[in-house]
Amino acid sequence: MRLLDRTAVVTGAASGIGKAIARRFAAEGAIVVVADLGETPREGGETTVASITAAGGRAVFQRCDVTRADDLSAAIALAVELGGRLDIMVNNAAIGTDTPLLDTSEDDWDRVMAVNAKGVFLGCREAVLRMLGQAPRGEVRGRIVNISSQHGMIRAPNDFAYGVGKAAVVYMTRQIAGDYAAEGIVCNAVAPGKILTGKTGRAIAPEMLAYSQGRTPWPRLGRPDDVANAALFLASDEASYITGENLMVDGGWMAN
Ligand SMILES: NC(=O)c1ccc[n+]([C@@H]2O[C@H](COP(=O)([O-])OP(=O)(O)OC[C@H]3O[C@@H](n4cnc5c(N)ncnc54)[C@H](O)[C@@H]3O)[C@@H](O)[C@H]2O)c1
């Protein structure tokens, strides 16, 4: 029970990687606010809250659009109401356009940046605001885990705005880590490689899966739990003296 009685907000936690993170945190004793646009998992199956409560864990759903500061602030307020403080903020929600530069309209750009960059900015800002007002547990007042991507460091094939947004997440993680270390706020990121979630369309086209496997030395593509394990580590006290890090969970993609 590495997160016993810790409170966590996980954005985009209705589906995929966010769902796996919420479930992993709850299994380790955390009270989890599942913050998403809706409760239905993209990949189908039971909702995050239903699967956590069936396993004896604690979770509640809060409708939240990460492009809206008020929604994030309400999700954080709910965590505080349930557990007295905000220990962990996971900024996971993201979208893509599946378009290269010349096919990316201004609307596409604005939509992706609103979620992938502004959503993380607002999630970090609202979390830091709350964390600064609470006493530290040991050395740490609160922990932020941002979900970036290897495509924030290298080109994202045919997803220009997505890659730029993810680069912004890597940058924000470092700056926030440096700016608030003195106040006991820890800020790290996890950069997944290719993870099989409920994504549809080009993300799971046979040629894209073959491309991803061709880039990945490990002999399988990623699972949501691979990312959840890393997020758990960074959200736990085991991650001591680690801040500003962008931890690759990519089966060696970036080493290749
Ligand atoms: N799956 C991969 O291969 C992969 C690779 C690298 C990085 N990532 C990152 O991991 C994270 C999760 O990816 P996934 O594959 O689980 O995605 P997903 O599409 O399966 O789930 C994303 C969730 O975010 C929610 N969401 C979207 N816009 C939102 C908004 N405005 N407010 C609140 N919630 C919103 C969706 O409703 C959905 O439940 C993302 O940050 C993604 O960029 C995924």
The ligand as an SDF file (V2000), in Angstrom:
LIG
                    3D

 44 48  0  0  0  0  0  0  0  0999 V2000
   -1.2010    5.1440  -26.2630 N   0  0  0  0  0  0  0  0  0  0  0  0
    0.0190    5.4900  -26.6420 C   0  0  0  0  0  0  0  0  0  0  0  0
    0.6800    4.8150  -27.4590 O   0  0  0  0  0  0  0  0  0  0  0  0
    0.6870    6.7070  -26.0540 C   0  0  0  0  0  0  0  0  0  0  0  0
    2.0180    6.9720  -26.3920 C   0  0  0  0  0  0  0  0  0  0  0  0
    2.6480    8.0820  -25.8460 C   0  0  0  0  0  0  0  0  0  0  0  0
    1.9550    8.9090  -24.9980 C   0  0  0  0  0  0  0  0  0  0  0  0
    0.6570    8.6390  -24.6850 N   0  0  0  0  0  0  0  0  0  0  0  0
   -0.0320    9.5580  -23.7890 C   0  0  0  0  0  0  0  0  0  0  0  0
   -0.6750    8.8530  -22.7570 O   0  0  0  0  0  0  0  0  0  0  0  0
   -1.8440    9.5640  -22.3520 C   0  0  0  0  0  0  0  0  0  0  0  0
   -3.0610    8.6520  -22.4080 C   0  0  0  0  0  0  0  0  0  0  0  0
   -3.1370    8.0810  -23.7060 O   0  0  0  0  0  0  0  0  0  0  0  0
   -4.2090    6.9350  -24.0450 P   0  0  0  0  0  0  0  0  0  0  0  0
   -3.6310    6.1460  -25.1650 O   0  0  0  0  0  0  0  0  0  0  0  0
   -4.6350    6.2620  -22.8030 O   0  0  0  0  0  0  0  0  0  0  0  0
   -5.3880    7.8500  -24.6240 O   0  0  0  0  0  0  0  0  0  0  0  0
   -6.9570    7.5540  -24.7660 P   0  0  0  0  0  0  0  0  0  0  0  0
   -7.3690    8.3320  -25.9440 O   0  0  0  0  0  0  0  0  0  0  0  0
   -7.2230    6.0830  -24.7280 O   0  0  0  0  0  0  0  0  0  0  0  0
   -7.5780    8.2020  -23.4480 O   0  0  0  0  0  0  0  0  0  0  0  0
   -7.5020    9.5900  -23.2630 C   0  0  0  0  0  0  0  0  0  0  0  0
   -8.5520    9.9980  -22.2520 C   0  0  0  0  0  0  0  0  0  0  0  0
   -8.4430   11.4330  -22.1330 O   0  0  0  0  0  0  0  0  0  0  0  0
   -9.7560   11.9630  -22.1250 C   0  0  0  0  0  0  0  0  0  0  0  0
   -9.7630   13.3540  -22.5760 N   0  0  0  0  0  0  0  0  0  0  0  0
   -9.5910   13.8270  -23.8270 C   0  0  0  0  0  0  0  0  0  0  0  0
   -9.7380   15.1560  -23.8400 N   0  0  0  0  0  0  0  0  0  0  0  0
  -10.0150   15.5280  -22.5700 C   0  0  0  0  0  0  0  0  0  0  0  0
  -10.2840   16.7820  -21.9570 C   0  0  0  0  0  0  0  0  0  0  0  0
  -10.3520   17.9220  -22.6630 N   0  0  0  0  0  0  0  0  0  0  0  0
  -10.5160   16.7950  -20.6160 N   0  0  0  0  0  0  0  0  0  0  0  0
  -10.4930   15.6470  -19.8930 C   0  0  0  0  0  0  0  0  0  0  0  0
  -10.2530   14.4490  -20.4270 N   0  0  0  0  0  0  0  0  0  0  0  0
  -10.0210   14.3920  -21.7560 C   0  0  0  0  0  0  0  0  0  0  0  0
  -10.5560   11.0540  -23.0410 C   0  0  0  0  0  0  0  0  0  0  0  0
  -11.9540   11.1610  -22.7630 O   0  0  0  0  0  0  0  0  0  0  0  0
   -9.9870    9.6880  -22.7020 C   0  0  0  0  0  0  0  0  0  0  0  0
  -10.7060    9.0650  -21.6420 O   0  0  0  0  0  0  0  0  0  0  0  0
   -1.9320   10.7710  -23.2810 C   0  0  0  0  0  0  0  0  0  0  0  0
   -1.3040   11.8720  -22.6750 O   0  0  0  0  0  0  0  0  0  0  0  0
   -1.1460   10.3140  -24.4890 C   0  0  0  0  0  0  0  0  0  0  0  0
   -0.6330   11.4000  -25.2290 O   0  0  0  0  0  0  0  0  0  0  0  0
   -0.0060    7.5520  -25.2030 C   0  0  0  0  0  0  0  0  0  0  0  0
  1  2  1  0
  2  3  2  0
  2  4  1  0
  4  5  1  0
  4 44  2  0
  5  6  2  0
  6  7  1  0
  7  8  2  0
  8  9  1  0
  8 44  1  0
  9 10  1  0
  9 42  1  0
 10 11  1  0
 11 12  1  0
 11 40  1  0
 12 13  1  0
 13 14  1  0
 14 15  2  0
 14 16  1  0
 14 17  1  0
 17 18  1  0
 18 19  2  0
 18 20  1  0
 18 21  1  0
 21 22  1  0
 22 23  1  0
 23 24  1  0
 23 38  1  0
 24 25  1  0
 25 26  1  0
 25 36  1  0
 26 27  1  0
 26 35  1  0
 27 28  2  0
 28 29  1  0
 29 30  1  0
 29 35  2  0
 30 31  1  0
 30 32  2  0
 32 33  1  0
 33 34  2  0
 34 35  1  0
 36 37  1  0
 36 38  1  0
 38 39  1  0
 40 41  1  0
 40 42  1  0
 42 43  1  0
M  CHG  2   8   1  16  -1
M  END
$$$$
